[in-house]
Amino acid sequence: MVSGNEKWEVPTPDGDQAKEVYAFFGLAAYTAQVVEAALLNLLVGLELARQPTISRQQFEQAFDQADKKTLGQLLRKIGSQVPLGADVESVLGEALDARNYLCHRFFGDHAEDFLSAVGRREMIAELRELTEKIHRADRFYEVTVTLFERIGVSVGMVEKYIAESTKRAKWRDDGDDEPT
């Protein structure tokens, strides 16, 4: 299981062609979704850990409700339940701003830049910075694991799910018979 504490770095570009811009945009968007999923997990853990027992239906319902929230709404809801501290709030706020800029304005703001190699290099540099800024907000693994263990979801259960997903993905790549 990835803890978020392992060494992580944004790759260096292979060039300045359009596909590199798209690849780094994709990495930044992927990183934003990983952070959003971590915050969604944290919110669900916070909300369910207060209940004495949890049914599977309650668990799924909590995820469905949290999944409808924007990243900003997730942050506000988490902040209303636990004190995050000024440094964490600052990192989360920067990540939110970076994610919103990335998803709503990045390509519009760089329309002219995209037309030249120099401009694309500048876009890639900015995308790498945005990815780093967003990734710094991925810091809730240990807290979420503790909360999930309180509601009966162990690390072993999560690792088993990941192993099964990996097995299914490998099966698709290999074209072998369906995994059992």
N, C-alpha and C positions, 0 to 999 in steps of 0.2 A: 504494500500500500504506500502511496506517495504521501509523505508527511508535510511537504511544503518547506521543510528545513534543508533538504538536499540542495547542493550547489546547482544553481540554475542561471543560465545566461542566454541572452538573445543572440542568435547566430549572426554571423557577418554575411553581407550580401555577396552573391556571386557575380553581380554586374549591376547595370542600371536600366535594364530593359523593363518594359511594362509588366512582364510576368513577375519580376522581382518585387515591384510595387504591390501587385496583387498578393503575392506570397506573404509579404510582411504585413499587409493589411489583414490578411487571414490569420496570421499569428497573433496580432494584436486583438482581433475580434475573438479568437479562440481563448486567449488569456482572460479577456473580460468575461466570457461565459464561464470559465473555470471559477473565477472569483465569485461571480453571481451564484453559481451552484453551491459553492462553499458557504456563502451567506444564507442561502435558502436552507441548507442543511442545518446551519447554526440556529436560525429562527425556529425551525420545526423542533429541533432539540430543546430549545429554551421553552417553547410552549408546551411540549408534551412532558418534559421532565417534572413539571409541577403536578402532574396527575398521578394518582396512586397506581392505576393499571391502564394499559393501553391496548385496545383491540387493533387488529390489522386495518379495519375500516377507518378507525380514528387516525391511524398513522397515515394511510393513503389520503384521507380527507385533509389532513393538515398540510401535506405536500401539495395537493391540488389548490388549496387556498393560497399558500405561500407562492406558488408558481405563477399566480396571476398578478403578483406585485412587480412593479418596476424596481430597478436596482436602488433608486433613491428611496422608494417606499420600504424596501427591505432594510436599508440602513436606518431609517427613522424608527421602524418597529423594533429592531434590535436595540438601538440606542435608548428606546423608552423602557426596555426591560432590564438592561444591565449597563452599568457605567463603563464606558469604553476607555476613558482617559483622553486627554487632549491630543497626545501624539498619535494614538490610533485613529481618532476622529479626523485628524489632519490627513493622514495617509489614505483613509477611506474617502474623504472628500476629494482629494486629488485624483484618486482612481475613478470616482464617479464623474468628475469633470472630464477626465481624459477619455473615458468610455463614451460619454455623451458627445464630445467633440468628434471622436472617431466615427461614431455611427451616424451622426446627423450633419456634420459639416466638413469633414476632412477632404473628400474629393471635390466638393464645391469650392472650398478655399484654395485648392491646388489645381484647378482646371488648367490654367496656363502652364504651371510647372510640369504637368504630366506630358507636355508636348516636347520637352527637351531632355537630353541626357543629364544635364546639370540639375534641372528641376526635379527629375526622378530621383537622383541621388539625394537631394535635399528632402524629398518626401520619404525616402527609405530611412534616412537618419531620424527624421521626426517620428516615423512609425516605430522605430526601435526604442526611442525615448518614451513614447506612449506605452509601449509594451512593458518596459521596465517599471514605469509609474503604476500601471495597473497591477503588475505582478507583486509589487510591494504590499498590496492589500491582501494577499493570500496568506493569512497568518492565523487561521482559526482551527486548524486540524485537531490539535490536542484538546481544545475546549469542546469541540463538536463530538469527538470520540467519547469523552467523559459523559457528555449529556446523552448520547445514544446508548451507552452502556447502562445508564440509569433507567432507560425505557425498554431495555431488553434486546437491543441491537448491538451485538458484540463485533469487535474487530474481525474475529474469525468468520462471522456471517458475511461481513462486507468483503473480506478476502475471498471467500467461497464464491460470492456473486461475481467478483472480478475475474476469478479463474474460469468460471463457466462462460462468461462473456468472451474472454480471450480464446477459449477453446472453440466457441462458435465462430469467431472471426477467423481463426486459423483454418477451420474447416472450409469456410467460404473461399479462402485463398488457395487451399490445396485442392479443392474440388472432390475431396474424398466423400465417402458415405457420411450421412448425417451423424453427428456425434450422439452418443448415448448418454 
